[in-house]
């Protein structure tokens, strides 16, 4: 996902040491916090909602802020478009500092640069869908004909064609949030803030909306800052995730970083329940391939390799090192016994090859259907690694928490070593074997 | 007991004397203004023959609530005519309309102010408490001095007595508009005035209309009392029947007030709701549905937007 960022390195939104405190004397609270006092110590003066939040959101990125209720995430997002003024610190949107500007300038920035989607949709109930979608454009001062035409395009885009003239109350929750999303998209700002946008929807609709959001983001290249309390949602949507606790950001990282390398016990405990199969990718769990031969090596070499590594299968590569398939010990044994020399007839091309960014959840089905290990290959079909069934189960079940490599568990040999050695000895001597190796 | 007495009453009295002397011209102006307004409305209601007024009110009732209410209205008005209170009823109706309109014109902006500013709200609230609970007769005394006998002190006392719920319900309505929707307006860069006009007022309308309804009902109860200062109409009849202990006249005039009250209450209550009851509501509903189908037909033709990426969820 991070590869799709149009201008890598350019920053869309930047928060710099943001503080927000509520109470009679918010500045005093912030002063004490800066002096090193804890949140609990200042609680007599008021509530410190956000404490020293700093982050940068890259253009075209989906940046997720995740935390439980009361962690300050909603306060944080409202400071990013100036709905709430930061007690201390600065916010930069598209290079413009929005802290400390006049109300008029702030309205101007909101119109042009940053729009928002709300948890409970916040549609205007007395206006039709199309007028709601066109609301941002209306405020921008666009003429009626023009803005309705544009709103209609957006309505089709978010999948609400035919509902333009209905009132929001005539729509289901999921559809209402499509209107909310459409309203934000129609305003055509670079940055989209989404405050628990899918939390009020039921799970099936939520998943559908998440997928749609990712498609839209890929198509339109918007920068999205998404607030959620649902870790699975954060992991699914986020290019990067900021985990918040008690007003502070405790970790910022990619979903995999958060999952495999949690910054502290809180994050670790939090990610315990995450659906690992959806976050971890093939690349993060695959193991190095050891049992591998080239296609032209011949059955005897294959059998030797398998005997030495005590496995029942070996991976076969083409001449250009691309993945050709898998051979199994029993088939090779038969071939050696019959005196044949061409491996090609027994290469099983039903072996599954997946790309490194495939989520583990998509590996479960192939693993069930075939006992063969799954090959991980790159776009040029070069073999990068292998995922045996056991490795997949261990990764999903989070069996090992240490950082050491898992023992390689390939399908164990099904034929005894002595039997293989016997056959190899019966049919050829080592000289012949060497010659065969040289031909390859 | 001590001899000390708080001279509050005499203070107010000298204050009223003072403003009567100093601002006499101002009160003369207000008097002329209110009098003019009342006279015109009274002329509108009193000059045409009774059947014309009955027809207009009947059509209004049909348009807003439906035929049952229209029939009820006409029957009620016939009863008023039958007990020979038609002219008095029209005088009272004119008084209520003028006083209510003025009370609403004053109370809604004050309510908006109270909703926007907590300071204003804190100042306005005790004033409203005072206005609402001070016995209504008491207003009549200074009003009588300032505006002299006639219809105007009645109107002024009615406005003061009746405007409180208008202010309170306007404030309540605006304050209870979903904060997220207001935030949505702000988040898209709308100005406070635009948010008030396009979000807060429309969403607060049902509550504000409940306030308007209350203003009208209180006006009606107050105009009877203003009969005591010579405001005429049904109020004068009730006062006269009280003086003469005339049960028959008292009942007839009272019944006429009740009929007017029910008519005004049902009409204003319907204006507050957004459902499509009555002929006007149905008409509005039909028009909107027709516009929807027209729009659908016209948007089916032009160049299609980028491929929709999801089917609408089934409700």
Interface residues (C-beta under 8 A of the other chain):
Chain A: X78 X81 X83 X107 X108 X109 X110 X111 X112 X114 X115 X116 X118 X119 X120 X122 X123 X124 X125 X126 X128 X130 X135 X136 X139 X140 X152 X153 X154 X156 X157 X158 X159 X160 X161 X162 X163 X164 X165 X166 X170 X171 X172 X174 X175 X178 X183 X187 X193 X205 X208 X211 X212 X215 X216 X219
Chain B: X178 X180 X181 X183 X184 X186 X187 X188 X189 X190 X191 X194 X198 X199 X202 X203 X274 X288 X291 X292 X295 X296 X299 X304 X305 X306 X308 X309 X310 X311 X312 X313 X314 X315
